[in-house]
Amino acid sequence: MASLTIVQGTVKYAAGPARETKNGPRINVVVTLADGEETKLWGDPGDPALTPLKKGQSVQVVKNAKGTGYSLLDTSPGTPAATPALVPAPGYSPRQQPDVFKPWTDDEKRELAAKIDKESDLLRYCLQTARKKFVDSGLIENEASVCSLASVLFLHATEGDE
């Protein structure tokens, strides 16, 4: 099972003015990782996670699930939990992503509906299992904890299905 890899880094170049790219106006921050590798973290102009970063500042980044790039780990106060900022991985090409503005074909709709149906059955099973194993045994008492545990079970079960 793959796990999140958190890597220490130092900001080499802070975000400058936005540049026009094929994805619209974007900013980037260059980070030197602990092993000396450099990576760019991309974001929209005014990105609240990237714009305050200063040259020389220590940051934490998370390697993405495919191991092809990094996202900033936002640990700022007021953040409910450390969450990766959404930044494209190095080598990102909009051609690799589906065109979100084109209408879906009937086949795509059927495929998505089948996937949702299958995964909702799995999520229901994860909820039932979490209740049986943790509530019935008295380990936890509240529904929020059941949902959290079920989510973890679901994520572990579906990891790598992409």
FIMAR-97134 format. One record per residue (C-alpha): residue number from 1; x, y, z. Coordinates in nm, 4 decimals, always signed. Layout:
! residues N
+-----+----------+----------+----------+
:   k :       px :       py :       pz :
+-----+----------+----------+----------+
: NUM :        X :        Y :        Z :
...
+-----+----------+----------+----------+
//
This chain:
! residues 162
+-----+----------+----------+----------+
:   k :       px :       py :       pz :
+-----+----------+----------+----------+
:   1 :  +0.0000 :  +0.0000 :  +0.0000 :
:   2 :  +0.1360 :  +0.3446 :  -0.0940 :
:   3 :  +0.1595 :  +0.6130 :  +0.1699 :
:   4 :  +0.1945 :  +0.9882 :  +0.1635 :
:   5 :  +0.5544 :  +1.0997 :  +0.1554 :
:   6 :  +0.6133 :  +1.4323 :  +0.3292 :
:   7 :  +0.9395 :  +1.5992 :  +0.2290 :
:   8 :  +1.1108 :  +1.9031 :  +0.3812 :
:   9 :  +1.2163 :  +2.1781 :  +0.1452 :
:  10 :  +1.3309 :  +2.5383 :  +0.1255 :
:  11 :  +1.1833 :  +2.8069 :  -0.0966 :
:  12 :  +1.4464 :  +2.8960 :  -0.3568 :
:  13 :  +1.2340 :  +3.1462 :  -0.5498 :
:  14 :  +0.9137 :  +3.2996 :  -0.4118 :
:  15 :  +0.6129 :  +3.3537 :  -0.6363 :
:  16 :  +0.6644 :  +3.6391 :  -0.8783 :
:  17 :  +0.4098 :  +3.8051 :  -1.1004 :
:  18 :  +0.1630 :  +3.5779 :  -1.2763 :
:  19 :  +0.2662 :  +3.4461 :  -1.6151 :
:  20 :  +0.0290 :  +3.3637 :  -1.8955 :
:  21 :  +0.0356 :  +2.9888 :  -1.9640 :
:  22 :  -0.1763 :  +2.7566 :  -2.1733 :
:  23 :  -0.3734 :  +2.7013 :  -1.8496 :
:  24 :  -0.4336 :  +3.0733 :  -1.8008 :
:  25 :  -0.2443 :  +3.3055 :  -1.5647 :
:  26 :  -0.0354 :  +3.1057 :  -1.3147 :
:  27 :  +0.2274 :  +3.1633 :  -1.0464 :
:  28 :  +0.4926 :  +2.9232 :  -0.9260 :
:  29 :  +0.7290 :  +2.8796 :  -0.6346 :
:  30 :  +1.0574 :  +2.6912 :  -0.6759 :
:  31 :  +1.1403 :  +2.4648 :  -0.3805 :
:  32 :  +1.4693 :  +2.2868 :  -0.3178 :
:  33 :  +1.3959 :  +1.9554 :  -0.1485 :
:  34 :  +1.6097 :  +1.7985 :  +0.1235 :
:  35 :  +1.7785 :  +1.5715 :  -0.1340 :
:  36 :  +1.8709 :  +1.8722 :  -0.3535 :
:  37 :  +1.5985 :  +1.8120 :  -0.6133 :
:  38 :  +1.4134 :  +2.1242 :  -0.7267 :
:  39 :  +1.0427 :  +2.1278 :  -0.7937 :
:  40 :  +0.7915 :  +2.3936 :  -0.8950 :
:  41 :  +0.4652 :  +2.4358 :  -0.7103 :
:  42 :  +0.2046 :  +2.5969 :  -0.9375 :
:  43 :  -0.1048 :  +2.7924 :  -0.8421 :
:  44 :  -0.3472 :  +3.0620 :  -0.9450 :
:  45 :  -0.2532 :  +3.4291 :  -0.8962 :
:  46 :  -0.3226 :  +3.5247 :  -0.5359 :
:  47 :  -0.3078 :  +3.1611 :  -0.4189 :
:  48 :  -0.3308 :  +3.1949 :  -0.0382 :
:  49 :  -0.0915 :  +2.9043 :  +0.0184 :
:  50 :  +0.1805 :  +3.0049 :  -0.2316 :
:  51 :  +0.1850 :  +3.3870 :  -0.2322 :
:  52 :  +0.3003 :  +3.4347 :  +0.1306 :
:  53 :  +0.6021 :  +3.2048 :  +0.0892 :
:  54 :  +0.9392 :  +3.3844 :  +0.1112 :
:  55 :  +1.2841 :  +3.2921 :  -0.0196 :
:  56 :  +1.4638 :  +3.0726 :  +0.2352 :
:  57 :  +1.1428 :  +2.9708 :  +0.4127 :
:  58 :  +1.1145 :  +2.6061 :  +0.5208 :
:  59 :  +0.8134 :  +2.4243 :  +0.3795 :
:  60 :  +0.6758 :  +2.0738 :  +0.3680 :
:  61 :  +0.5589 :  +1.9178 :  +0.0435 :
:  62 :  +0.3730 :  +1.5945 :  -0.0237 :
:  63 :  +0.4662 :  +1.3634 :  -0.3098 :
:  64 :  +0.1566 :  +1.2923 :  -0.5176 :
:  65 :  +0.0104 :  +0.9417 :  -0.5391 :
:  66 :  +0.1736 :  +0.8691 :  -0.8757 :
:  67 :  +0.5119 :  +0.9928 :  -0.7534 :
:  68 :  +0.5420 :  +1.2455 :  -1.0362 :
:  69 :  +0.5221 :  +1.5744 :  -0.8476 :
:  70 :  +0.4628 :  +1.7566 :  -0.5233 :
:  71 :  +0.1956 :  +1.9645 :  -0.3521 :
:  72 :  +0.2482 :  +2.2150 :  -0.0737 :
:  73 :  +0.1424 :  +2.0856 :  +0.2666 :
:  74 :  -0.0526 :  +2.3757 :  +0.4171 :
:  75 :  +0.0103 :  +2.3765 :  +0.7931 :
:  76 :  -0.0934 :  +2.7370 :  +0.8539 :
:  77 :  -0.2940 :  +2.8224 :  +1.1671 :
:  78 :  -0.6660 :  +2.8058 :  +1.1079 :
:  79 :  -0.6298 :  +2.5155 :  +0.8678 :
:  80 :  -0.8511 :  +2.2376 :  +1.0083 :
:  81 :  -0.5973 :  +1.9743 :  +0.9092 :
:  82 :  -0.2844 :  +1.9812 :  +0.7018 :
:  83 :  -0.4149 :  +1.9696 :  +0.3473 :
:  84 :  -0.2186 :  +1.9697 :  +0.0246 :
:  85 :  -0.2685 :  +2.2784 :  -0.1892 :
:  86 :  -0.3923 :  +2.1966 :  -0.5374 :
:  87 :  -0.1016 :  +2.2475 :  -0.7742 :
:  88 :  -0.0343 :  +2.0636 :  -1.0988 :
:  89 :  +0.2513 :  +1.8164 :  -1.1038 :
:  90 :  +0.5638 :  +1.8867 :  -1.3105 :
:  91 :  +0.5040 :  +1.7885 :  -1.6713 :
:  92 :  +0.1313 :  +1.8624 :  -1.6397 :
:  93 :  -0.0388 :  +1.8969 :  -1.9730 :
:  94 :  -0.4023 :  +1.9941 :  -2.0138 :
:  95 :  -0.4253 :  +1.7260 :  -2.2834 :
:  96 :  -0.3757 :  +1.4661 :  -2.0100 :
:  97 :  -0.6907 :  +1.5872 :  -1.8376 :
:  98 :  -1.0462 :  +1.5494 :  -1.9654 :
:  99 :  -1.2037 :  +1.8630 :  -2.1070 :
: 100 :  -1.4356 :  +1.9562 :  -1.8197 :
: 101 :  -1.6439 :  +2.1816 :  -2.0399 :
: 102 :  -1.7374 :  +1.9319 :  -2.3073 :
: 103 :  -2.0627 :  +1.7407 :  -2.2627 :
: 104 :  -2.0264 :  +1.3797 :  -2.1546 :
: 105 :  -2.1197 :  +1.1097 :  -2.4003 :
: 106 :  -2.3893 :  +0.8581 :  -2.3096 :
: 107 :  -2.1187 :  +0.5909 :  -2.2703 :
: 108 :  -1.9213 :  +0.8138 :  -2.0301 :
: 109 :  -2.2379 :  +0.8781 :  -1.8268 :
: 110 :  -2.3149 :  +0.5047 :  -1.8064 :
: 111 :  -1.9548 :  +0.4272 :  -1.7067 :
: 112 :  -1.9603 :  +0.6922 :  -1.4324 :
: 113 :  -2.2984 :  +0.5741 :  -1.3035 :
: 114 :  -2.1696 :  +0.2148 :  -1.2838 :
: 115 :  -1.8566 :  +0.3281 :  -1.0963 :
: 116 :  -2.0626 :  +0.5346 :  -0.8489 :
: 117 :  -2.2978 :  +0.2415 :  -0.7924 :
: 118 :  -2.0074 :  +0.0003 :  -0.7312 :
: 119 :  -1.8197 :  +0.2377 :  -0.5008 :
: 120 :  -2.1318 :  +0.3312 :  -0.3028 :
: 121 :  -2.1862 :  -0.0403 :  -0.2346 :
: 122 :  -1.8272 :  -0.0613 :  -0.1093 :
: 123 :  -1.8720 :  +0.2499 :  +0.1070 :
: 124 :  -2.1926 :  +0.1041 :  +0.2554 :
: 125 :  -2.0014 :  -0.2156 :  +0.3383 :
: 126 :  -1.7219 :  -0.0101 :  +0.4988 :
: 127 :  -1.9796 :  +0.1738 :  +0.7147 :
: 128 :  -2.1419 :  -0.1534 :  +0.8210 :
: 129 :  -1.8033 :  -0.3058 :  +0.9025 :
: 130 :  -1.6913 :  -0.0001 :  +1.1024 :
: 131 :  -2.0135 :  -0.0088 :  +1.3063 :
: 132 :  -1.9859 :  -0.3855 :  +1.3666 :
: 133 :  -1.6170 :  -0.3847 :  +1.4599 :
: 134 :  -1.5970 :  -0.0598 :  +1.6569 :
: 135 :  -1.9423 :  +0.0381 :  +1.7872 :
: 136 :  -2.0679 :  -0.3097 :  +1.8722 :
: 137 :  -1.7431 :  -0.3808 :  +2.0582 :
: 138 :  -1.7702 :  -0.0511 :  +2.2503 :
: 139 :  -1.4484 :  +0.1001 :  +2.1126 :
: 140 :  -1.6245 :  +0.4094 :  +1.9778 :
: 141 :  -1.9602 :  +0.5646 :  +2.0455 :
: 142 :  -2.0281 :  +0.8450 :  +1.7981 :
: 143 :  -2.1361 :  +0.8414 :  +1.4356 :
: 144 :  -1.8665 :  +1.0879 :  +1.3263 :
: 145 :  -1.5992 :  +0.8401 :  +1.4327 :
: 146 :  -1.7784 :  +0.5608 :  +1.2464 :
: 147 :  -1.7837 :  +0.7752 :  +0.9316 :
: 148 :  -1.4152 :  +0.8600 :  +0.9705 :
: 149 :  -1.3175 :  +0.4959 :  +1.0125 :
: 150 :  -1.5371 :  +0.3923 :  +0.7196 :
: 151 :  -1.3723 :  +0.6580 :  +0.5028 :
: 152 :  -1.0278 :  +0.5254 :  +0.5920 :
: 153 :  -1.1361 :  +0.1697 :  +0.5117 :
: 154 :  -1.2848 :  +0.2853 :  +0.1812 :
: 155 :  -0.9740 :  +0.4814 :  +0.0815 :
: 156 :  -0.7453 :  +0.1901 :  +0.1613 :
: 157 :  -0.9708 :  -0.0487 :  -0.0291 :
: 158 :  -0.9808 :  +0.1701 :  -0.3413 :
: 159 :  -0.6208 :  +0.2896 :  -0.3357 :
: 160 :  -0.4565 :  +0.2205 :  -0.6683 :
: 161 :  -0.7841 :  +0.1577 :  -0.8552 :
: 162 :  -0.7248 :  +0.4497 :  -1.0899 :
+-----+----------+----------+----------+
//
